[in-house]
Amino acid sequence: HMSRADFWVAAANAVLKFTSNEGLDLRSTFKWGRVDAAECPESADRLPRDDQCSEVEDVFLTRLGLTWEDAVALIGAHTLGRGGENFSGHHGIWVATEADSLVFDRDFYDELGRRAWVPRNVNHTTLPQDWTWGGRNGANGDSGDSPRFMLNTDM
């Protein structure tokens, strides 16, 4: 019997293998034995908020005992996927195109260093402040309807 917790870790490993073009095969490091929990109250509070670097330090360094290098590596997972207004309030992707957001690589870091980022939604009353760049971005740009953005914690 495979626990749901083990299933989710195995599935995440499969996603990493697939999106890295077979470059990251974590099969040999997989360990069985995670225990399921019926619920996980306040689990969202375990993630760093998106507004300041001290959040990254509190969650990843203080609570989890990671190094800054580990924290930077974890934030690099933003190379995959997107921000959603209904989930985080942030809309867009962290890399150049929708297709790029399906590949596990270093494009997040390349985008972070390559662009001149400017604050977005600074005085907006309902959307959270984040960062965008001054180039083509959005429906008429190369990222489709998903503008490129960075969180305060990414910067």
Secondary structure, 3 states (H helix, E strand, C coil): CCCHHHHHHHHHHHHHHHHCCCCCCCHHHCCCCCCCCCCCCCHHHHCCCCCCHHHHHHHHHHHCCCCHHHHHHHHHHHHCCCECCCCCCCCEECCCCCCHHHCCCCHHHHHHHHCCEEEECCCCCCCCCEEEECCCCCCCCCCCCCCECECCCCC
